[in-house]
Amino acid sequence: MSSTALLSQPQFEPHITMPALAPLRTATVAGDWDAVSRFFAALGHEDERAFAASIVADVPGSETFLEQAVADRPGDPLARCLLADRYIIVGWSIRTAARAKAVSRQQFSQFHRWLRKAEQLLIDVCAEYPDYALAWYLRLITVRGLELGHSEARRRYNRLVEHHPHHYPAQSQLLQLLCPKWSGTWEEAFAFAKECAAAAPPGTHSATLLAEAHLEMWLELSPGADARHLAQPSVRDELAAAAAQSVLHPQFRPGFHWISAHGFFAATLSLGRHHAQAAPHFRVLGNCASKHPWDYLGDPAATFKEHRKTSLAKG
């Protein structure tokens, strides 16, 4: 790829950066349940199903189509999970990503109402299909939003990994809860990330959790301390080892999470001015980006371009 192409405007829409997702979004917009169902049936990995569910849930107004799908197929666990995911998205859009002190009582009330609707659907699916990974994964989002506590979150996570170990999307959700902003501690967050990374097979996503944890800590530290933390050689080496174990490993097979996974490493390493280690991730990404984690740093497009330009020039 030419340097001109590399430095052009990044693309953030997953159905464009990953064309395999385009038929799913088209089917959702059209309200074609049969096509949606076939798409999920063809996915062989639970991590991919979790990501695909977000494509359906992100389509504005898709709850109408999904509510009809549930009414027509009341026993279908997929229909209920996708509707629950959409309810979660609607609820979280009302709450926003702001810290709790900036969210009004009315926002919290509406947020919790949507999450309780999702939770009831998911409870029924988990009771009927105890090994249904998508339902347990989504319940790791509702447990956080409804503030049901760390013990309940661990219980749900453990039920999921009984049947589906190394479920990266679920690990990422639990990591969020273990951070101080959700009443956790850095000790808990990093211990969990390291535990998942150590247990994961080579070439899988779980080691990305270390980049996620360091970026979360960067967000919490005061100006100056944040840069010093990421600039440490020990952090650079830990992130480089995690990348070598996961997204840069020869056995790594990109799935739907590859863009955000490379993005976490690219963002965290470039923030620490480890441009030589960040550059390979930006080269793999090219013009492909995901809104998260770049939305943590400000305007996603502007920050992605700035860090990409610097890392490629210096790395």
Buried (B, 14 or more C-beta within 10 A) or exposed (E): EEEEEBBEEBBBBBBEBBEBBBBBBBBBBEBBBEBBBEBBEEBEBBBBBBBBBBBBBBBEEBBEBBBBBBEEBEEBBBBBBBBBBBBBBBBBEBBEEEEEEEBEEEBBEBBBEBBBBBBBBBBBBBEEBEEBBBBBBBBBBBBBBBBBEBEBBBBBBEBBBEEBEBBBBBBBBBBBBBBEEBEBEBEBBBEBBBEBBEEBEEBBBBBBBBBBBBBBBBEEEEEEEBEEBBEEEEBBEBBBEBBBBBBBBEEBEEBBBBBBBBBBBBBBBBBBBBBEBBBBBBBBBBBBBBBBBBEBBEEBBEBBBBBBBBBBEEB
